Amino acid sequence: MSGLVFLLAALALSVVGSLALWLRQRQPTSFDQGIEDFSREMKALAPPPPPRPARRTSERRD
């Protein structure tokens, strides 16, 4: 009988641990999160900004 209790306790602990990990790792599903995901994807697809012109330095000798 104690073997069955041990198996049930191990199963219960496994289910609780799996549920906790699933809840922690799942993707947020709020409306704002959807907007943020879309914005992040649009930024990733956007072309890179144009290169900045090199600054000219004058060589002054006093």
OpenMM code with the backbone's topology and positions (N, CA, C; nanometers):
from openmm import Vec3, app, unit

residues = "MET SER GLY LEU VAL PHE LEU LEU ALA ALA LEU ALA LEU SER VAL VAL GLY SER LEU ALA LEU TRP LEU ARG GLN ARG GLN PRO THR SER PHE ASP GLN GLY ILE GLU ASP PHE SER ARG GLU MET LYS ALA LEU ALA PRO PRO PRO PRO PRO ARG PRO ALA ARG ARG THR SER GLU ARG ARG ASP".split()
positions = [
    Vec3(0.0811, -0.1194, 0.0000),
    Vec3(0.0000, 0.0000, 0.0000),
    Vec3(0.0861, 0.1268, 0.0000),
    Vec3(0.1996, 0.1223, 0.0718),
    Vec3(0.2849, 0.2408, 0.0765),
    Vec3(0.3472, 0.2687, -0.0603),
    Vec3(0.3677, 0.1647, -0.1411),
    Vec3(0.4200, 0.1851, -0.2761),
    Vec3(0.3219, 0.2613, -0.3626),
    Vec3(0.1934, 0.2319, -0.3486),
    Vec3(0.0896, 0.3016, -0.4243),
    Vec3(0.0799, 0.4477, -0.3815),
    Vec3(0.0908, 0.4726, -0.2525),
    Vec3(0.0886, 0.6102, -0.2015),
    Vec3(0.2081, 0.6874, -0.2561),
    Vec3(0.3242, 0.6246, -0.2580),
    Vec3(0.4438, 0.6893, -0.3124),
    Vec3(0.4245, 0.7225, -0.4600),
    Vec3(0.3692, 0.6301, -0.5379),
    Vec3(0.3455, 0.6555, -0.6800),
    Vec3(0.2458, 0.7690, -0.7010),
    Vec3(0.1395, 0.7706, -0.6226),
    Vec3(0.0411, 0.8786, -0.6351),
    Vec3(0.1014, 1.0132, -0.5956),
    Vec3(0.1842, 1.0147, -0.4928),
    Vec3(0.2504, 1.1390, -0.4517),
    Vec3(0.3470, 1.1867, -0.5605),
    Vec3(0.4213, 1.0951, -0.6193),
    Vec3(0.5140, 1.1316, -0.7270),
    Vec3(0.4373, 1.1830, -0.8481),
    Vec3(0.3259, 1.1193, -0.8800),
    Vec3(0.2435, 1.1636, -0.9929),
    Vec3(0.1853, 1.3021, -0.9661),
    Vec3(0.1352, 1.3244, -0.8460),
    Vec3(0.0783, 1.4545, -0.8108),
    Vec3(0.1853, 1.5632, -0.8166),
    Vec3(0.3034, 1.5344, -0.7650),
    Vec3(0.4129, 1.6312, -0.7689),
    Vec3(0.4541, 1.6616, -0.9128),
    Vec3(0.4561, 1.5603, -0.9956),
    Vec3(0.4911, 1.5785, -1.1359),
    Vec3(0.3874, 1.6640, -1.2079),
    Vec3(0.2604, 1.6394, -1.1817),
    Vec3(0.1538, 1.7179, -1.2454),
    Vec3(0.1598, 1.8630, -1.1995),
    Vec3(0.1784, 1.8855, -1.0704),
    Vec3(0.1862, 2.0223, -1.0178),
    Vec3(0.3082, 2.0945, -1.0754),
    Vec3(0.4224, 2.0283, -1.0817),
    Vec3(0.5426, 2.0898, -1.1387),
    Vec3(0.5270, 2.1206, -1.2862),
    Vec3(0.4673, 2.0290, -1.3603),
    Vec3(0.4452, 2.0523, -1.5034),
    Vec3(0.3498, 2.1684, -1.5258),
    Vec3(0.2450, 2.1754, -1.4459),
    Vec3(0.1493, 2.2852, -1.4574),
    Vec3(0.2156, 2.4189, -1.4250),
    Vec3(0.2999, 2.4217, -1.3225),
    Vec3(0.3696, 2.5452, -1.2862),
    Vec3(0.4631, 2.5898, -1.3985),
    Vec3(0.5369, 2.4971, -1.4571),
    Vec3(0.6266, 2.5329, -1.5679),
    Vec3(0.5487, 2.5797, -1.6896),
    Vec3(0.4373, 2.5156, -1.7187),
    Vec3(0.3557, 2.5556, -1.8336),
    Vec3(0.3008, 2.6966, -1.8141),
    Vec3(0.2519, 2.7261, -1.6936),
    Vec3(0.1981, 2.8597, -1.6672),
    Vec3(0.3070, 2.9660, -1.6746),
    Vec3(0.4280, 2.9307, -1.6333),
    Vec3(0.5377, 3.0275, -1.6345),
    Vec3(0.5896, 3.0544, -1.7754),
    Vec3(0.5908, 2.9534, -1.8611),
    Vec3(0.6518, 2.9655, -1.9931),
    Vec3(0.5545, 3.0025, -2.1044),
    Vec3(0.4258, 3.0066, -2.0768),
    Vec3(0.3303, 3.0339, -2.1845),
    Vec3(0.3412, 3.1786, -2.2307),
    Vec3(0.3019, 3.2030, -2.3541),
    Vec3(0.3083, 3.3358, -2.4126),
    Vec3(0.1960, 3.4229, -2.3577),
    Vec3(0.2233, 3.5500, -2.3298),
    Vec3(0.1169, 3.6405, -2.2855),
    Vec3(0.0128, 3.6568, -2.3966),
    Vec3(-0.1123, 3.6708, -2.3579),
    Vec3(-0.2185, 3.6786, -2.4578),
    Vec3(-0.3009, 3.8059, -2.4444),
    Vec3(-0.2488, 3.9087, -2.3823),
    Vec3(-0.3245, 4.0326, -2.3670),
    Vec3(-0.3280, 4.1083, -2.4997),
    Vec3(-0.4205, 4.2011, -2.5097),
    Vec3(-0.4344, 4.2818, -2.6307),
    Vec3(-0.3081, 4.3645, -2.6549),
    Vec3(-0.2548, 4.4238, -2.5487),
    Vec3(-0.1331, 4.5053, -2.5617),
    Vec3(-0.0140, 4.4217, -2.6062),
    Vec3(-0.0068, 4.2978, -2.5600),
    Vec3(0.1042, 4.2115, -2.5991),
    Vec3(0.0995, 4.1833, -2.7486),
    Vec3(-0.0203, 4.1671, -2.8036),
    Vec3(-0.0340, 4.1454, -2.9472),
    Vec3(0.0163, 4.2649, -3.0266),
    Vec3(-0.0122, 4.3845, -2.9780),
    Vec3(0.0346, 4.5065, -3.0450),
    Vec3(0.1868, 4.5160, -3.0362),
    Vec3(0.2424, 4.4845, -2.9195),
    Vec3(0.3880, 4.4892, -2.9031),
    Vec3(0.4574, 4.3862, -2.9921),
    Vec3(0.4003, 4.2679, -3.0041),
    Vec3(0.4575, 4.1654, -3.0920),
    Vec3(0.4574, 4.2130, -3.2367),
    Vec3(0.3464, 4.2725, -3.2802),
    Vec3(0.3363, 4.3217, -3.4174),
    Vec3(0.4386, 4.4323, -3.4421),
    Vec3(0.4516, 4.5232, -3.3473),
    Vec3(0.5479, 4.6329, -3.3612),
    Vec3(0.6905, 4.5795, -3.3695),
    Vec3(0.7231, 4.4807, -3.2868),
    Vec3(0.8575, 4.4222, -3.2892),
    Vec3(0.8853, 4.3551, -3.4235),
    Vec3(0.7863, 4.2860, -3.4786),
    Vec3(0.8053, 4.2213, -3.6083),
    Vec3(0.8204, 4.3241, -3.7199),
    Vec3(0.7467, 4.4340, -3.7133),
    Vec3(0.7595, 4.5380, -3.8154),
    Vec3(0.8977, 4.6029, -3.8097),
    Vec3(0.9499, 4.6238, -3.6894),
    Vec3(1.0846, 4.6800, -3.6767),
    Vec3(1.1888, 4.5847, -3.7326),
    Vec3(1.1668, 4.4552, -3.7143),
    Vec3(1.2619, 4.3563, -3.7656),
    Vec3(1.2601, 4.3534, -3.9180),
    Vec3(1.1460, 4.3816, -3.9796),
    Vec3(1.1344, 4.3779, -4.1254),
    Vec3(1.1699, 4.5109, -4.1912),
    Vec3(1.1806, 4.6167, -4.1141),
    Vec3(1.2091, 4.7486, -4.1697),
    Vec3(1.3505, 4.7526, -4.2268),
    Vec3(1.3699, 4.8312, -4.3332),
    Vec3(1.5060, 4.8432, -4.3876),
    Vec3(1.5951, 4.9166, -4.2875),
    Vec3(1.7243, 4.8912, -4.2946),
    Vec3(1.8147, 4.9588, -4.2011),
    Vec3(1.8179, 5.1089, -4.2301),
    Vec3(1.8460, 5.1896, -4.1298),
    Vec3(1.8533, 5.3342, -4.1528),
    Vec3(1.9721, 5.3673, -4.2431),
    Vec3(1.9630, 5.4779, -4.3160),
    Vec3(2.0753, 5.5140, -4.4043),
    Vec3(2.2002, 5.5429, -4.3218),
    Vec3(2.3170, 5.5159, -4.3788),
    Vec3(2.4407, 5.5416, -4.3036),
    Vec3(2.4594, 5.6909, -4.2808),
    Vec3(2.5147, 5.7231, -4.1677),
    Vec3(2.5407, 5.8630, -4.1361),
    Vec3(2.6681, 5.9066, -4.2079),
    Vec3(2.6689, 6.0281, -4.2598),
    Vec3(2.7917, 6.0746, -4.3265),
    Vec3(2.9052, 6.0880, -4.2252),
    Vec3(3.0243, 6.0616, -4.2726),
    Vec3(3.1414, 6.0706, -4.1852),
    Vec3(3.1662, 6.2162, -4.1489),
    Vec3(3.2039, 6.2379, -4.0272),
    Vec3(3.2337, 6.3744, -3.9838),
    Vec3(3.3727, 6.4125, -4.0317),
    Vec3(3.3795, 6.5306, -4.0867),
    Vec3(3.5101, 6.5787, -4.1307),
    Vec3(3.5776, 6.6490, -4.0144),
    Vec3(3.6987, 6.6145, -3.9939),
    Vec3(3.7754, 6.6811, -3.8884),
    Vec3(3.8810, 6.7669, -3.9545),
    Vec3(3.8898, 6.8858, -3.9083),
    Vec3(3.9922, 6.9749, -3.9641),
    Vec3(4.1198, 6.9593, -3.8829),
    Vec3(4.2266, 6.9569, -3.9530),
    Vec3(4.3556, 6.9439, -3.8859),
    Vec3(4.4122, 7.0834, -3.8672),
    Vec3(4.3913, 7.1364, -3.7506),
    Vec3(4.4406, 7.2709, -3.7210),
    Vec3(4.5749, 7.2597, -3.6510),
    Vec3(4.6669, 7.3374, -3.6993),
    Vec3(4.7981, 7.3414, -3.6351),
    Vec3(4.8256, 7.4853, -3.5957),
    Vec3(4.8458, 7.5023, -3.4700),
    Vec3(4.8720, 7.6385, -3.4210),
    Vec3(5.0176, 7.6644, -3.4047),
] * unit.nanometer
topology = app.Topology()
chain = topology.addChain("A")
for resn in residues:
    res = topology.addResidue(resn, chain)
    for name in ("N", "CA", "C"):
        topology.addAtom(name, app.Element.getBySymbol(name[0]), res)
